[in-house]
């Protein structure tokens, strides 16, 4: 793990909290006041709260906060953290804090960040900086996007579409949606170009991982780490019926599923994914694009405050 020592107390530095009002069914608005109060007790007097209106707005205000030298704190879920991080990346030397308040909070889990507001404040005030890799993703319209955790396509991305439709269910949606999706799912045909090697696959899903953690606590790609400097590509091959994947999802809680004969992991630096144009490609829990997509790794460019 690559870390950089921060100042032991940052009370003179402004803090800008970028809050996603819909994350976790409103959890961000419930959590942040307690974090802010704990920061005030530590001597912080310049704390600003901005409610994001969209992904683009979150990136815009995060970039502005970073440019004025603030500790920019993403208050929300994995997708919101990605949007705020993209803004922070515009300013060299800027720092990102995280107050996870989504449904899955898988990036925070991967980074071993606390859930308790007082402990979150302690990390912001007295943590160290972990230099995290990011994924650069190019999509068919020629634009480039950032992802922090993972990119995935197939049964998982289709299930995520349903998860987002079932927000009212909270974390339970992460267990219900994959089962409902699997009942009518058929394996996809996908072409992968992994570091130049072309592979035509029949697969249930493909994950291009930075963190490897998603799905509300699943260690889906256990070989992945956000500061490894490498992509980890997980392929769940399609020669088994989708309903036979239920044990895999259970085993994925501890990463034990990688021992199954239809699961493969390949390490890479660049991946191109070409598939059915009707398939949704997702990053960090949100829809990104239809295929094709091109993914590369940018090592150690995002400083995130973590516990000592």
N, C-alpha and C positions, 0 to 999 in steps of 0.2 A: 504494500500500500504506500502510495506516495503522498506525503503530507508536508505542509509548510507551517512553520510556527507563526501564529497570529499574536498580536499584542494581548497581554493577559487581561486587560480591561479596555473596552472600546466605548466607554460612556460618553466621550466627546463626539463620537461619530454618529451622524444621523442614521436613522433606520426608516426605510420605506417598506411597508407591508403591502404586497399586491394580493388582494383577497378575491378568490373566486366565490361569488355568492351562492352558486348552486352545487359546489363540491360537497359530497357526503350528505346531500339533503339539507344543506344549511349549516353543516358542522363547522365550517370555517368561521362564521360569525359568532358561534358559540365558544370556539377555542381561543381566538386571537385576543379578546379582551383580557383573559387571564395571563397570556404570554406577555402582553404589553404592560400589565400591572407588575409582573415579576421583573421586567426590564427596568421599569421606573424605579423599583426598589434598589436596583443596581446602579442607579445614577443616570440613566438615559433620560434626557429631557427633550430630544428632538425625534419624535416618533410620528410618522405620517402613515395614514391608512388610505389606500386607493382601491376601490372596488372595480374589478375588471369587467368590461362590457362585452368582450369577445376575446378570442385567442390573439388576434392581431393587436388589440388594445393592450392586453397583458404584456406582450412583447415590447410595445412602444413605451409604456410607462416604466417598465423595468429598465429599458435602455436609458431613459432620462434619469432615473434614480441612480443607476450605476455611474452615469456621466458626472453627477454632482458629488460623487464620492460616498454615497450612502451604502450601508449594508442592505442589500435588496433581499427581502424575505418572501418566498412563495408560500402562500397560505391556501392550500387546496390539495387536489389529488395529483396523480402522476402526469396527466396531460397538462394540467396547469403549471406544474413544476417545469415541464419541458418548454412551455411558452415563455415563462419568466426567464429561464436559463438562456433561451435564444436572445433575449434582450440584453442580459448580462454579458454574453459573449461579444457583443459589439464594442465593449469598453475594456481594453487591456488592463489587467490588474484589479478588475472589479471582483466582488465576492458575492456568493449566493448563500443565503440561509434558507432553511426549510422548516415550516410548521405544517406537517402533513395533516390534512383534514379531508381526505377523499374516502372512497369506499374501499379501495384496494390497498393503497399506501405501500405498494411493493418496493418502490425505490427507497423509501425511508427505511423499510425493513432490511433491504440489502445493505444499506449504509449504517445499520444499527442505530438509527436515530430514535430518540425517546418520543413517547406519546404524551407524557405528562407536561402540561404547560410550563411549570416551574423548571423542569429539566430542559425543555426546549429553550427557554430563556437563558439557561446556564450555558448551553452549547453556543448560542448566538453571542453571548458575552465573553465566553472564556474557552471556546473550542479551538481546534486547529483546522487547517485547510487541507482537504483531500483533493488532489488533482485528478479529476475524472475525465475519462474519454467521452466523446460524443460521436453519434452516427450522423454522417452527412448523407442525405437521401435525395436523389434526383428522380423526378416523376415525368410522365409523358409530355406535359406542357413546357418542359425545360426549366422549371423552377427547382430550387434546392431547399430542403427542409432539414431541421435538426431533430434528432431523437436521442433520448437519454437512456432509456431502458432497453426496449426491444422493438423490432419490426416483425410482423407475422402475417401470414396469409393462409387461408384454408378453413378448416372446420373451426379453428379458434377465432379467426376474424369474423366469420359469419355468426358465431356464438356471441362475440362481443357486440355486434349490431343489436342482437336481442337483449343482451345485458343492459345496454343503454336505453332500450325501450322499456325495461323493467326497473328503472331507477327507484320506483316506489317500494320495491322489495328490499332495498338495501343490499348488504353483503350476500344475502340468500340467493340473489340473482346469479351470482358467480357459480353456484352449484346447480341451479335449475336450468339455466340457459344452455349449457353444454349438452345436457341430456336431451332436451327438446330438439336441439339442432342435430344431434347424432341420429335421431330417429328417422330423419329424411335426408341425411347426408350421403353423398357418393364421393369416392376419392377423386381428386383433381389431377389433371395432367399439367405438369409444370416443367419448364426448362430453366435450369440453373447454370450460370457461368460463374464458377468459383475459382478465383485467381486464374482465369483464362480457360479452365477446363470445363467443357460443356457436358452437362448431364441432363438427360430427359427422364423425368421421374413420374410415377404414379404415387401420389402422397395424400395423406389426410391433412397434414399441415406442415408448413416450413416456418421456422423461427430464425431470424438473424438477431443474435443476442449480444447486448452489451452487459446488462446486469444478469439476465437469465431468470429473473424473478417476475412473475406476474400472476394474474388470476386469483388475487386475494390470498397470497400465502403459498403459492406453488413454486417450488424450485425447479422450474421447467428445464433450464439448461444449467446444471450445476457446475459445469466447467467454466462458466462465464464469470468475469469480474470487471467492474467498471474502470479499473486502472490497469488492465492486462495489455492494452495496446493491440488487441486482436479481436476479431469477430468470431463468435462461435455459432455455427449453423447447425440447427437441429432439424432432422428430417424424420417424420413419422411415416413410414412407407405404407402404401395403400393395399397391400395384399391380404390384410385382415379386415374383417367387417368392422364398421365404426362402433357397433355396440360392444365389441370386444375391447374397446379402449377404456372402459370404465375402471378396470384395475390400474391402468396406466395413470389416470388422473389421481387416484388415491395414493399411489406410490410416489407421484411427483411432489407430494408435500415434503418429502425428505430427499428427493432426487434419486430414488431407488429404481425408477422406471427405465433408466438408461441401460440397464442390463437386459432388457427385452430385445429379442432378435430383430424386431421391426423398427427399432429406434437407432438412429445413427447421428453422430455429432462430428462435424468437420471444422477445423480451425482455418481461418482465412483472413485476408486483409481487404478483399474487395469481392462483392457478390452482386450479380445481376440476376433478376428474377423476372421471367416471362411466363405469363399464364393466361387463363381465360379472362377476358376483359370484364366479365360480370363479377369476378371475385373482388371483394374489398380487401385492400391492404391497410393494416392498422399499425400505428405507432403509439406506444404508451397509452393504450386504451381508447384511442380515437381514430376515426376514419381518416386516411391520408389520401388515397388515390386508388385507381385501378392499375393493374400491371400494364406495362413493365416498369420496374423500379431498379435503380442502381444504388448500392449501399457501400460506403467506405467508412473507415475509422479515422477520427482525428484524436490522437493520443494526448492525454494530460492537459487539456485546454480549459477545463471548467473547475475553478476552485469552489468547493462546497464545504461549509462549516460542519464539522462532525465532532463527536465527543472525543476528549483526550484519551 
